[in-house]
Amino acid sequence: MVVDDDPVTCDLLCEVFEKQGYVARFEQSSEAAANALSSFLPHVIVSDIRMKARHDGLNLLEQVRRESPETRVILMTAFGSVDTAVRAIKEGAFDYISKPFRIDDVVTTVRRALIAQAPAQSAPSDDDSEEREPVSGLVGRNPAMLEIYKMIGRLSDAPAAVLITGESGTGKELIARAIHTHGKRQGAPFVAVNCGALTETLLESELFGHVKGSFTGAVASKQGIFEQAGEGTVFLDEIGETSPALQVKLLRVLQEREAIPVGGTEAIPVDVRVVAATNRDLEDDIKRGRFRSDLYYRLNVINIHLPPLRDRRDDIPIFVRAFLDHIALERGEPPKQLAPDAVEVIMAYDWPGNVRELENALERAVTLTKGESIPRSAIPDKIVDRKAEPLVAERQHHTPTLDVIEQAYILWVLQSEGGNKTRAAEVLGIDPSTLYRKLGRYEGGAAGGSTGGTESGTGH
């Protein structure tokens, strides 16, 4: 059964399924489909989520699972969001696909649904029956992102640790927050810490707390975030920047479920879910002795890899619209639109800083635009003028290491920003202290001193 308020979609899918040898019929509302179940009980229902009628595809899903749990339900939507996808999967949808769809993909999904066993029953959702607007900040309907949304739906209630990998600026913290928001720990705190932004001593105190007098300046005892989070979620960003000594203590938290404050002797029991993120290749760091393999395997129980923006260009217009609407809402003014020539340069750029760089560029463009249409001239020059350039000028006879590529990229961004370390850190999506540490590590600090730039925008 196909359920969609668009008759063209209904006719098309039914014709496709009949040519595949299936018996197919369609209904144009959730209510009509529910009423038809008494006379036509399908093995598979392919339903749109948003329809003009009062009830939507999620209402139909709930009723089908209650009255005919052996029927598989595949939901479609043109509004790909993590909230809808997670809700669909948690409420028992067999799969969730995005419009516009490829016919072959829909047919393949239906075949899988017919082969698969019926989904197990779970408690009905107490959520509002209407499809909710995205609240997590995650947007996009690229197939890779839809798979991530579905994974969040499957793992959000599990206690296992999660490791989120991907380049800087791809939205790793948004994924961590979505896991927390859609899980059973959502009523407890979500506490995040950037492991690359603090010195080792401060980070240890931040994570585990300290007792009064344990070090200079410790005038009172302090709870660490593992204790503050209670039964919530702790998000450890830039986990690859931690020292081996701190990694041992993190391993104890994951293994023994307890933490010892700095200067303390008694362990404090913890019951948090740990989600970590990194833009580093931790497996390579393990080989180089920079990261403990036992901690890696404890953290990497479930891995989510976020693709860079250049690999999901079809989502760029969705991000642009979301950011422009958000900026307009914050400023209390009508949303602006990109002029066609501005759209051209936005779509052609590789966005090495990913989603964060796109957002910053759009905010600058809106600020510089007086009218409703954002012209090409309001887009930063480096986006308009830059042509694709390899990170390494000449191809080497050997494959460069990740460290060599990272160093080349960081120095390239720093040069692109005129040596301004604050702006370079923003484009890279890292804390300025992390950038200083990396620059100091390159050739004993020579790389950091060769840029000759200023620390902030005041000198430009």
C-alpha positions in Angstrom: 0.0 0.0 0.0 1.3 3.4 -1.0 0.1 6.4 1.1 0.7 9.9 -0.1 -1.4 13.0 -0.7 0.3 13.5 -4.1 -1.6 11.4 -6.7 1.4 11.5 -9.1 3.6 9.8 -6.5 0.9 7.2 -5.8 0.3 6.3 -9.5 4.1 6.1 -10.1 4.9 3.8 -7.2 1.9 1.6 -7.7 2.8 1.2 -11.4 6.4 0.3 -10.4 5.4 -2.2 -7.8 2.9 -3.9 -10.1 5.6 -4.3 -12.8 7.7 -6.0 -10.1 4.8 -8.5 -9.6 3.3 -7.1 -6.4 -0.4 -6.3 -5.8 -0.5 -2.6 -5.0 -3.0 0.0 -4.2 -2.8 3.6 -2.8 -4.6 5.8 -0.4 -4.2 9.6 -0.2 -4.4 10.1 3.6 -3.4 8.4 6.8 -7.1 8.1 7.8 -8.1 6.4 4.5 -5.2 4.0 4.8 -6.1 3.0 8.3 -9.7 2.4 7.3 -8.6 0.3 4.3 -6.6 -2.1 6.5 -9.8 -4.1 7.3 -10.2 -5.1 3.6 -6.6 -4.8 2.3 -3.9 -5.8 4.8 -0.6 -5.3 3.0 2.8 -6.9 3.8 4.4 -3.5 3.4 3.2 0.1 3.6 5.2 2.9 1.9 3.9 6.2 3.4 4.8 9.8 3.3 5.2 11.5 6.7 3.8 14.9 6.0 0.4 15.1 4.4 -2.3 17.7 4.2 -4.8 15.8 6.4 -4.9 16.1 10.2 -3.0 12.8 10.7 0.4 12.0 9.3 2.5 9.0 8.5 3.7 8.7 12.1 0.1 8.3 13.2 -0.4 5.6 10.6 2.8 3.9 11.8 1.5 3.8 15.4 -1.9 2.4 14.4 -0.3 -0.3 12.1 2.1 -1.4 14.8 -0.8 -1.7 17.2 -3.2 -3.5 14.9 -1.0 -5.3 12.5 2.6 -5.6 14.0 3.7 -8.0 11.2 3.2 -5.2 8.5 6.4 -3.4 7.7 6.2 0.4 7.4 8.6 2.4 5.3 8.3 6.2 5.8 9.2 8.9 3.2 9.8 12.6 3.7 11.0 15.6 1.8 12.0 17.2 5.1 15.0 15.2 6.3 15.7 15.9 9.9 17.3 13.9 12.7 14.2 14.3 15.0 11.8 12.8 12.5 14.2 10.0 11.5 14.9 9.1 15.1 11.3 9.1 16.0 10.4 7.0 13.0 13.0 4.3 13.8 12.3 4.3 17.5 8.6 3.9 16.9 9.2 0.8 14.7 9.5 2.0 11.1 11.4 -0.5 9.0 13.2 2.3 7.2 13.2 6.0 6.5 13.9 7.4 3.0 14.2 10.9 1.6 12.4 12.6 -1.3 13.3 12.9 -4.0 14.0 9.2 -4.1 15.5 6.8 -6.7 12.9 4.2 -7.8 15.5 1.4 -7.6 16.2 2.4 -4.0 12.6 2.2 -3.0 12.1 -1.2 -4.7 15.2 -2.5 -2.9 14.0 -1.3 0.4 10.6 -2.9 -0.1 12.3 -6.2 -1.0 14.3 -6.0 2.2 11.2 -5.3 4.2 9.5 -8.4 2.7 12.5 -10.6 3.6 13.0 -9.3 7.1 11.1 -10.5 10.1 8.4 -8.3 11.6 9.8 -5.7 14.0 9.3 -6.3 17.7 6.6 -4.5 19.6 7.6 -1.6 21.9 5.7 0.8 24.0 3.7 3.4 22.1 5.2 6.8 22.0 3.9 9.6 24.2 5.1 12.2 21.8 2.8 14.7 20.1 1.2 13.2 17.0 2.3 15.9 14.6 5.7 15.8 13.0 8.0 18.0 15.1 10.2 20.7 13.7 13.9 20.0 14.0 15.2 21.1 17.4 18.7 19.6 17.3 20.3 21.9 14.8 21.0 18.9 12.5 19.6 19.3 9.0 20.1 17.6 5.7 18.8 14.6 3.8 22.0 13.3 2.1 21.8 9.5 2.2 24.9 9.4 4.5 23.2 11.7 7.0 20.0 9.8 6.9 21.9 6.7 7.9 23.4 8.6 10.8 19.9 9.7 11.9 18.7 6.2 11.8 21.7 5.0 13.8 21.0 7.6 16.4 17.5 6.2 16.7 18.8 2.7 17.3 21.5 3.6 19.8 20.2 6.5 21.8 18.8 4.3 24.6 21.8 2.0 24.7 24.4 2.5 27.5 27.4 1.8 25.2 30.1 4.5 24.6 30.0 6.3 21.2 33.0 7.7 19.3 32.1 10.3 16.7 34.8 11.0 14.0 35.0 13.5 11.3 36.7 16.7 10.2 36.5 19.9 12.3 33.3 21.8 11.8 31.1 18.9 10.6 28.8 19.0 13.7 30.1 16.3 16.0 28.7 18.0 19.1 25.3 18.3 17.5 25.3 14.5 16.9 26.3 13.9 20.6 23.4 16.2 21.8 21.0 14.4 19.5 22.0 11.0 21.0 21.4 12.5 24.4 18.1 14.3 23.5 16.5 11.2 22.0 17.6 8.8 24.6 16.3 7.8 28.0 18.9 10.0 29.7 17.4 13.2 28.2 16.1 14.3 31.5 19.6 14.4 33.0 22.4 16.9 32.2 24.4 16.9 29.0 27.9 18.1 30.0 30.5 18.9 27.3 34.2 19.6 27.7 36.8 20.4 25.0 39.8 18.3 25.9 42.0 20.3 23.6 41.1 23.7 25.2 42.5 23.2 28.7 45.9 22.3 30.2 46.3 18.8 31.5 45.9 19.9 35.2 42.8 22.0 34.5 41.3 19.3 32.4 41.8 16.7 35.0 40.2 18.9 37.6 37.3 19.7 35.2 36.7 16.0 34.5 37.2 14.4 37.9 36.9 17.3 40.4 39.3 18.1 43.1 39.5 18.3 46.9 40.3 21.5 48.8 44.0 22.2 49.0 45.0 19.6 46.3 46.9 22.2 44.3 47.6 26.0 44.4 44.3 27.8 44.0 42.1 24.9 45.1 40.5 26.9 47.8 37.4 24.7 47.9 36.4 21.2 46.8 34.8 21.0 43.3 32.7 18.4 41.6 34.0 17.0 38.3 31.7 16.7 35.2 31.4 13.0 35.6 29.8 13.7 39.0 27.9 16.8 37.8 26.3 14.8 34.9 24.6 12.4 37.2 22.9 9.8 35.0 23.2 12.0 32.0 25.8 12.2 29.1 29.4 13.4 29.2 30.7 14.6 25.8 34.5 14.6 25.5 35.4 16.6 22.4 38.9 16.4 20.9 39.6 13.2 22.9 42.7 12.7 20.8 44.4 15.7 22.5 44.5 14.1 26.0 47.8 13.0 27.5 48.6 9.3 28.2 48.3 9.9 32.0 44.8 11.3 31.6 43.8 8.5 29.3 44.5 6.0 32.1 42.1 7.8 34.3 39.5 8.0 31.6 39.9 4.3 31.1 39.2 3.7 34.8 35.9 5.6 34.5 34.8 3.5 31.6 35.9 0.2 33.1 35.2 0.6 36.8 32.4 3.2 36.6 34.1 5.4 39.2 36.3 8.5 39.3 38.8 9.8 41.9 39.0 13.6 42.4 42.4 15.3 42.1 44.0 15.0 45.6 41.4 12.6 46.8 41.6 9.0 47.9 38.0 7.8 47.7 36.4 6.8 44.4 33.1 8.4 43.5 30.7 6.1 41.6 29.6 7.4 38.2 26.6 6.4 36.0 27.1 8.5 32.9 27.0 7.7 29.2 30.3 8.8 27.5 30.3 10.2 24.0 33.7 11.2 22.6 34.7 12.9 19.4 37.9 13.5 17.4 39.1 14.8 14.1 42.3 12.7 14.5 43.1 9.2 13.2 43.2 7.5 16.6 44.3 4.2 15.1 47.4 5.9 13.6 47.9 7.6 17.0 47.9 4.2 18.6 50.6 3.0 16.3 52.7 6.1 17.2 52.1 5.6 20.9 50.1 8.7 21.3 46.8 7.1 22.3 46.0 4.0 24.4 44.5 1.1 22.4 42.5 -0.1 25.5 40.9 3.3 25.8 40.2 3.4 22.1 38.4 0.1 22.1 36.3 1.2 25.2 35.3 4.4 23.5 34.8 3.0 20.0 32.0 0.5 20.9 29.8 2.4 18.4 31.3 4.6 15.7 29.6 7.4 13.9 31.6 9.0 11.1 30.4 12.4 9.9 31.2 13.1 6.2 32.7 16.5 5.3 30.4 19.1 3.6 32.2 18.7 0.3 31.0 15.1 0.1 27.4 16.1 0.7 27.0 19.1 -1.5 23.3 18.4 -2.0 22.8 19.4 1.6 24.4 22.8 1.2 21.2 24.6 0.1 19.4 23.1 3.1 22.1 24.4 5.4 22.0 27.8 3.7 18.3 28.2 4.2 18.5 27.0 7.8 21.3 29.4 8.6 19.7 32.4 6.9 16.4 31.8 8.7 18.2 31.4 12.0 20.2 34.6 11.5 17.1 36.5 10.6 15.3 35.2 13.7 18.1 36.3 15.9 18.2 39.8 14.4 14.4 40.2 14.2 14.4 40.9 10.5 13.1 39.1 7.3 15.4 36.4 6.0 17.6 37.2 3.1 18.2 35.2 0.0 21.3 34.4 -1.9 21.5 35.9 -5.4 22.1 33.4 -8.2 25.8 34.4 -8.6 26.3 34.0 -4.8 24.7 30.6 -5.0 27.2 29.6 -7.7 30.2 30.4 -5.6 28.8 28.8 -2.4 28.1 25.5 -4.3 31.5 25.5 -6.0 33.6 26.0 -2.8 35.1 23.0 -1.0 34.4 24.3 2.5 37.5 23.0 4.3 36.0 24.4 7.5 32.8 22.5 6.8 29.4 23.6 8.3 31.0 26.0 10.8 32.8 27.8 8.0 29.6 28.0 5.9 27.7 29.5 8.9 30.4 32.1 9.5 30.5 33.1 5.8 26.7 33.5 5.7 26.6 35.6 8.9 29.3 37.9 7.4 27.4 38.1 4.1 24.1 39.0 5.9 25.9 41.7 7.9 27.3 43.3 4.7 24.0 43.2 2.8 21.5 46.0 3.1 18.8 44.6 0.8 17.0 41.3 0.7 19.3 39.6 -1.8 22.8 38.7 -0.9 25.2 39.5 -3.8 28.3 37.7 -4.8 30.3 40.6 -3.5 29.2 39.9 0.1 30.8 36.5 0.0 34.3 36.4 1.4 37.0 36.8 -1.3 38.7 33.5 -0.4 35.5 31.7 -1.3 34.9 33.6 -4.5 38.5 33.6 -5.8 39.9 30.4 -4.5 40.5 27.5 -6.9 41.0 24.0 -5.8 44.5 23.5 -4.7 46.2 20.3 -3.5 47.5 20.4 0.1 50.9 19.2 -1.0 52.3 21.1 -4.0 54.2 18.2 -5.5 53.3 14.6 -5.3 55.8 12.7 -3.2 57.1 9.2 -4.1 55.8 8.0 -0.8 52.4 8.4 0.8 52.5 11.3 3.3 51.5 10.6 6.9 48.4 12.0 8.5 50.6 14.3 10.6 52.3 15.7 7.5 48.9 16.4 5.8 47.5 17.9 9.0 50.5 20.2 9.4 50.3 21.3 5.7 46.6 22.0 6.0 46.9 24.0 9.3 49.7 26.1 7.9 47.8 26.6 4.6 44.7 27.9 6.6 46.9 30.1 8.7 48.5 31.6 5.6 45.1 32.1 4.0 44.0 34.1 7.1 47.1 36.3 6.8 48.7 34.7 9.9 45.8 35.6 12.1 45.7 32.6 14.6 42.4 33.5 16.1 40.6 33.4 12.7 42.6 30.4 11.6 41.4 28.5 14.7 37.8 29.5 13.9 38.1 28.2 10.3 39.8 25.0 11.5 37.1 24.5 14.1 39.5 24.1 17.0 40.3 26.1 20.1 43.1 28.7 19.8 45.0 26.9 22.5 45.0 23.7 20.5 46.3 25.7 17.5 49.1 27.2 19.5 50.0 23.8 20.8 50.1 22.2 17.4 52.2 25.1 15.9 54.6 24.8 18.8 55.0 21.1 18.1 55.9 21.6 14.4 59.7 21.7 14.1 60.2 22.6 17.7 58.0 25.8 17.4 59.6 27.0 14.1 56.4 26.6 12.2 54.4 28.7 14.6 56.9 31.4 14.4 57.2 31.5 10.7 53.7 32.9 10.0 54.4 36.4 11.2 50.7 37.1 11.9 48.8 38.7 14.7 46.9 36.9 17.4 43.5 38.5 16.7 41.7 40.6 14.2 42.9 43.9 15.7 46.0 44.0 13.5 44.2 43.6 10.2 
